[in-house]
Amino acid sequence: MKIVNLEELRKKIDELRGYDAKLAYAAGWDDAISIDVILDGFGVFTATAQKITEDHVVFMFDDCIASMPMNITGTNEGGYQKSGLCYWINTVLRNAFPEEIAQDLTDISIPTYGQIFGHDKIYHEYFETDGDEQFELMKKRKNRIADYEDKPELIWLQNATKNEFSPTLFALVSLSGAVNYLNAASSIGVRPVFTLSV
């Protein structure tokens, strides 16, 4: 369901408030709440609600808005929070949001392993931990796949590999919607997650 503006979004959120995400999105992607976001200098991108709570909504863009390295130096030291990509998202990208959204924007990042895949054996064996539950929509493989400029694209995740495995790699979503990893200096898709207070 495409929402035209934030006022309409807030009305819909009020209707869903208190519902579990599984109830809200049981029918799948087509019935999820989505909005179009005009990002200054980037274009217009659709973002779909992934999680609704009493006071905020977590959105993720349906496709990648850029292709960038995690760190041009090729290291995962300090994890996502110390990466060049995190800095870019919290400066350049944050400033590209329209004022009507920016005033309610409480967080912006890229998704975690947990939000996309949950916490499986691969996660526990190779990647730094996160405390996030899998988004209901991401349980369907097709929803984990995204494009950049109308072509299938790999997508960065926040989780660095454990040091004993590699000091240079971060998790990603493959072209088929599966998990993989890549050197931090590689340029691949950026599919941001952002949180709006409601």
N, C-alpha and C positions, 0 to 999 in steps of 0.2 A: 504494500500500500504506500504510494508516494504521498508524502506530506508536503504541502506547498510552502508553508512558512512556520516559524517557531511558535506563533500563537496557536496554530492548528496542532502542532506537535504537542504543546503543553496540554491541550484539551484531550488528545488521544492518550497521553501518559496518565492523566487523571483517571481515565476509564480503566486503564490497565494496572494502576497502582495497587500493589499488594499481590498481584498475580505472580506465580512462579514463571520464570522465563520459558520453561518447557510448555506451560499452558499457552503463553502468549505466542509462541512460535511453532506450535506443534504441527501446523499445516505446512510449514516450510518457507523457503525464501520468498515466494511471491506474496505471502501474507505479512511479511515483516514490515516494520516501519522504516522508511527511508526518506532522506532529504537530499536536495541538490545543494552543493556548496561551491560558491564561486571563490576560487583561490587566486588572488591577484598575482599575475605573472605566470600562472600555471594553467588555468582553464576552469571548466566546470566539471565537478566530479560528484557522483552519487555516493552517499554514505548510508549504511544500513545499521539500525540499532541492534546491538548484540546482547545487551544486558540492561535491564530496567530495575532500579531500586526506588526506595521512597523519595530520594532527593536528587538522583542523577540518572543520566542515560549514557551508556558507553556505545559509541559508534565506531565502525571501521569502514574505511573506503572500500568500495566494491572492486576497484582496480588500483594499480600503482600510480602515484602522482609524480614520481621521479625515479631515476636510476642513479644510484650513488654507492661509493664504497662505505663501509662501516668506519674504517680508519685508513687513511692513505699510507700510513706506516706499516700496515699489515700485521698489527698486533691486536690481541684481545685483552691486554692488560687493563685492569680497571673495569672491564665489562662494558656493557652498553652505556651505563651512566657516565663513563669517562671517554666515550667515543666521539669522534668528529661528527658522526651522523646524529647523535643525540644533541650536540650543540647546535647543529644546523636546524634540526626540527624545532628546537625551543627558541630559536631566534628568527631565521629567515621564514620558515614555514608558519610559525605562530603568527608572525606579522602579516602573512598573506590572507588570513581569515577575514571575512567581512565583519564589521563592527557588531552587527546584531548577533553574531555567533561568538565573537571574541569576548564579549562582555560576560558570557556565561561559561566560557571555556576554563575548566579547572585543571585539566591535564591533557597532555598530548605526547605520544610516543609511538613505538612500533609494537606489534603484538608479541607476547611471550610464547614460548613452547607450550605451556599449560593452556593458554587461551585457544590455541589452534589444535593441538593434538591431545591435550590431557597429559597425564603423567604415566608413561609406559616404561617398559624395560630399557629402551634406547635412551630415554630422558635420564633415568637414574644412572645409567652406565657412563654416559659421555658428557652431559651438559650441566652447567651451573643451575642451581635450583631457582624456582619461582613459586609463589604461593597461590597461583591463579587456577581457577576452574575452567574447563573447556567451555567455550561459547557453544550454546545449543546448535546454532546454525553450522558451526564448523565440524560437527559430527558427520556431516555430509561432505564427502570428498570434493564434489563439484564446487562447493562454496569456498573451499580453501584455495582454489585456483584463481589467478588474476592475470590481467593483461597490463602491458605498458605500451602506449601508443599503438593499440590494436594488435599487439603480438603477445603470445604467452611469455610470461616472465617469472624468473626465480624471485622469491620474496624474503627479505631479511627478517629474522626473529631476534629478540633481545638476548637470548641465552648464548653466552660464550661456552666453548668446550672447556672441560676441566683441564687444568694445567698438566696433569700427568698424561693426558691424551694429546693436547697440542696447545701452545701459547699463541696461536695465530688464527684460530677458526671460530666462526659463529654459526649457529643453527639457521636453517632456511627452509622454506616450503618449495619443493621441486615443481617442475612443470606438470607433473601428474598429481600433485596434491599430497605427496609423501614428504617425510622429513629427510633432510640431508644437511651438509655443512660445507663452508667455503672459506677461503682465506679472506680476512677482513679488508684487504686492499682491493678486492674485486668489486666492480660496479654492477649491482643488481637492483631489483625492484624495492621501492619504499612504499608500503601500504599502511599508512598511519591509522592509529587508534586514538580517538579523542573522547573526552568526557565533558558533558554539559550538565550544569546544575539546572534543575527544573522546579 
